[in-house]
């Protein structure tokens, strides 16, 4: 005994697919917090590197 197959119906979305309007998705992670120095701490003063090359010490052989 064979099972009759129903006739195929054309897909109405084939030529003009209807896509539901997408909702904006909320972020899954909180926004990153920028790093800040703790209050009351001052960074050490920045020292500028020397502009002159230090002399090279050559040991006689």
N, C-alpha and C positions, 0 to 999 in steps of 0.2 A: 504494500500500500504506500503510495507516495503522498507527501504533504503538498497541497497546492501552495504555490508562492503567490503572494499578492502582487498585483501590478505595481511597478515602481512609479512613485509620484515625483515629479520634478521638485527640486528644492527651490522654494520661493526666494531664498536669500542668495542663490547662486549668482545671478546677474547683478543684483543690487543688495549687497549685504547690509543689514541694519545692525549697527554697533551701538549699544547703549552709551549715552554720554558718560565719560569717565569722571569719577569723583577724585578730587585731589587727595592723595594719600598722605596721612600725617607722618612725620618723620618717626622712625622707630627708635632712634637714639637722640638724647638731648644734644643741643649744640655744644661744641667744645668751649670750655672756658679758657680765655687767654691766660698764660702764666704771668703772675705778678710777684714782685718781691714782697716779702712780709713787711707790714708797716713798721717803721722805726729802724730799719736796716739800711745802711748806705753802702753801695758797692765801693770797693777800693778805687782810688783814683787811677785812671788809665795812664800808663806810661807809654810814651811814644818810642818806637824803636830807633836806635841810632842811625843817622843818615850816612855816617862814615864807616867803611869796612874796618873791623879791628885788625891790627897787624898779626900776621901769622908768625908763630915762633917755630924756627927751624933748628933742630938740634944737629950739631956737627957730628959726622960719623967718623 
